[in-house]
Amino acid sequence: MATGIRDKVAILGMGCSKFGERWDMGAEDLLVEAFQECIEDAGIDKNEIKAAWLSTCFPEISVGQSALPLSISLRLPNIPVTRVENFCASGTEAFRGAVYAVASGAYDICLAAGVEKLKDTGYGGLPEFGANAGPRGFMTGINMTAPGSFAQLASGYAATYGVSDDEIKRAIAHVSAKSHVNGAKNPKAHLRKVVTEEQIMAAPIIAHPLGLFDCCGVSDGSACAIVTTPEIAKSLGKSDLISVKALQLSLSNGYEMGYNEWNVDHFVTTTKASKVAYEEAGIKDPREELSMIEVHDCFSITEMVTMEDLHISPRGGAIKDIMDGFYDADGGVPCQIDGGLKCFGHPIGASGLRMLYEMYLQLLGRAGDRQLKDPRLGLTHNLGGFPFMNVCSVGIIGRYEA
């Protein structure tokens, strides 16, 4: 009977580049920047890495179709390298590949790396995903934008719970302001300026009720992780082990697009993936047991709704928790303690690993000015696609328990 991967895999080392407008670097350079920190942290020679996974979402404008850019730029020792892509969950997908390979016993030490170079593509935002982004023909005749589709969450949520437009605007303004306060303390964040709730609410509207500061930007960045078994990690001198507690993935099956029961007020996939992840990690009450979370705040309304889909806030209760400061740095479950997508931007192939990097630093007490007090468990959440069709990943890491 399957038992999951709880405490079967330890993180040996992690690294992260600075995110931002990295005009001076190509994707391969960003991979090297993240890997140098990662391999030094791991304390091993790169020849000890036995397999690797590379995540990118837009290969045509970043590193190409194959995994060769990772192998060549890092001068890996002719090992198996696999390129993966799963929308905005791509970084976590690479991590999942490396973790499962170690947990299966196929390899002793594996690398997961993610990168995306988006600032010099010629696009103001994300490039179009193209005709093969989803089920054949589902986009025919539809003129849709990411802000427009995610803004519909606010309308659906308001209709379901009887929430006023002003209440939603104030709650999502607090979401963004909180992240900017956190991001200002992070030297690797793209945006490092505190923004007030008043400034956020006064900003130009992009797609009602989302204003300029409610939307994350695009950026360049890379992050990576080296994983192994707890036994090998201990033999290499690691005493304070951080282990993987759960990794779950959930994809839409067409329900949201095909049935009227869904009211565009929550994410079906996040609701499912988080529940299974908690079971795998042995978490009974996430509101009490989670120390911190990094969620996919592509838009501030997405973060708000996700608090309920993660079973932390009760249905209809996220607004109260947000306004009470429950997700602030000094709250019950700090969210986006590093600034989140809101301050890092979203180089898609790297974002999932960047989230794990922050949880890893916090668990080891290395987060500097933004360090939380004695964190035990950290959750990361990625959401790729649109509210009506998406990919969701949930990861949980924490202190190793033998």
Secondary structure, DSSP 8 states (H G I E B T S, - for coil): -----TTT-EEEEEEE---B--TT--HHHHHHHHHHHHHHHHTS-GGG--EEEEE-S-GGGTT-SSSHHHHHHTT--S--EEEE--GGGHHHHHHHHHHHHHHHTS-SEEEEEEEE--TTSS-SS-----TTSSSTTTTTT----HHHHHHHHHHHHHHHHT--HHHHHHHHHHHHHHHHHHHTT-TT-S------HHHHHHS-EEETTEEGGGB----BEEEEEEEE-HHHHHHTT--S-EEEEEEEEEE--SHHHH-TT--SSS-HHHHHHHHHHHHHHT-S-HHHH--EEE---SBHHHHHHHHHHTTSS-TT-HHHHHHTTTTSTTSSS-B-TT-HHHHH---HHHHHHHHHHHHHHHHTT--GGG--SS--EEEEEEEEEETTEEEEEEEEEEE---
